[in-house]
Amino acid sequence: MKTLRDVSVGETAKVKKLHGEGPTKRRIMDMGITKGVDIYVRKVAPLGDPMELNIRNYELSVRKGDAEMIEVE
């Protein structure tokens, strides 16, 4: 299973499935991360946390823990 955390800087990935449950999954979906959307990884902080993404024409930063719940293809 490949997650968003495995995607390298400069690559684009399509969301395949969201893992997690309850408020955490709802928060991820509220950020616009839903099945089928493309996510471009703009940059990653020096220690790997957070990741800066471009999604649906806006910029978003997510923590490594949240990125691991997003399965991509």
JODAVEN-V69086 format. One record per helix or strand of 3 or more residues. SS is the DSSP state (h for helix, s for strand). FROM is the first residue (numbers start at 0). LEN is the number of residues. If there is no record, write none. Layout:
SS_FROM_LEN / SS_FROM_LEN
//
This chain:
h_3_3 / s_11_7 / h_21_9 / s_37_7 / s_50_5 / s_57_5 / h_63_4 / s_69_3
//
